[in-house]
């Protein structure tokens, strides 16, 4: 399999986290369907407190019930050492952890200073090695609290997280402040061996992904249907939709391993499961190859 | 005034055409507000049959009532010689005409062959000279009927329209089939001294605009709020929103002459006038410079 662009599908975790709780059996079906559509890395669950995030309850049950497809990496988001322990018990293939480049956002989100979060990552790495740990740096393109952040500072946090034991980095545009120019500015610092996690808050996820692809970035987080949380208007501000990125990549001749038609079937099923239309425009209008019946 | 990127605002025509009729006084207020926000070229009206397009009735009244701002070009779309005569009587500054690169679309849209449409443009040019006439080639990035079109054929139609008397060309992605690669492919043929008219049908208007800007294209049609017609889902498939493009251009340091804050006020007013939220994401979420009140 020669994958040109690696997609980490985060719909079952980041997408469904923003929705009313979906039962374990439906989540298992979704994850298995995504693997069957060609996704080779799936953030399937997070091991967080079910009181804090009810829609992520039953993470261990989900992991136990999915069919492990060969070659697919099943990832769990973990907020702390306790979550990492549960993830290891559930036999996940990799972990993801999050620290914000915005001190104010980090404190509001996880009630820890950035230093404390980096320490927490070190603690997770200590028990999880040799599993891959991707550290997601949130608010990497600006903070709703502090405004623009210096790319040098964002990059420095990434390097600290590698020192703490993370094995790869993803930069997240948590509140939709990225632009092509700011993607360029950050990549000037970090290099292109990073993942990007882009949001549609300002309708810029695809243009930012394209700018990054043109620079040579080959790892992206996306969410089937474009599901995902945001403090802004429901249905219009989620994650970059997997089908929107695959549609673009296919047209550019960059293989992601994903079968777009199968993925669109999964997306339609996701809309049924969450009970509303998904934000993806490709899901709504169909791929460009679908001609009018005239 | 050193404008790096020229925007032709088509909201009063292409945008409102897709809405329930808005009365003349409101349309006049909108056009004047757009000029005050820094738009220097405004497709204000179309001289079409009011029976065929009720929302464009009163074009002459609109042109008579607006305040002609210095340096602003007021454009009328005209479908034929009769429309051009009315536009000239109304003292417009420039005309736009449309011919489709898709024979099937052209026949369905205006009940003429492409040859007949080119002839019609020649007739319009004969009576309108020396006014500028921009010929908009619709379905330039693919047809819902014929599928992909050869860039060479699309370019050849553009050249025929220049021969017929058009003074500039705009290529339109009428049904949202453009992609960055296909923008590149067409520009390889046409060169970059063209305008682009992009649609959001597949959520790709901004990424296509960015790809074109990177190639050096400096003329775009946009619609305030992203209003505009489409056979697809209402509110999700209009024109590239003026505020979305200006937000991108400002961040790239490319001046369009437009004041984004003033434009967002106009966009909010447009939402009130048409009675529903506009599709623009920047209108919904605000520009990235607006920080949370924390």
Interface residues (C-beta under 8 A of the other chain):
Chain A: X104 X142 X143 X144 X145 X146 X147 X176 X177 X179 X180 X181 X182 X200 X201 X202 X203 X204 X206 X207 X210 X211 X214 X232 X233 X236 X237 X241 X244 X247 X248 X251 X252 X253 X280 X281 X282 X284 X285 X287 X288 X289 X291 X292 X294
Chain B: X104 X142 X143 X144 X145 X146 X147 X176 X177 X179 X180 X181 X182 X200 X201 X202 X203 X204 X206 X207 X210 X211 X214 X232 X233 X236 X237 X241 X244 X247 X248 X251 X252 X253 X280 X281 X282 X284 X285 X287 X288 X289 X291 X292 X294
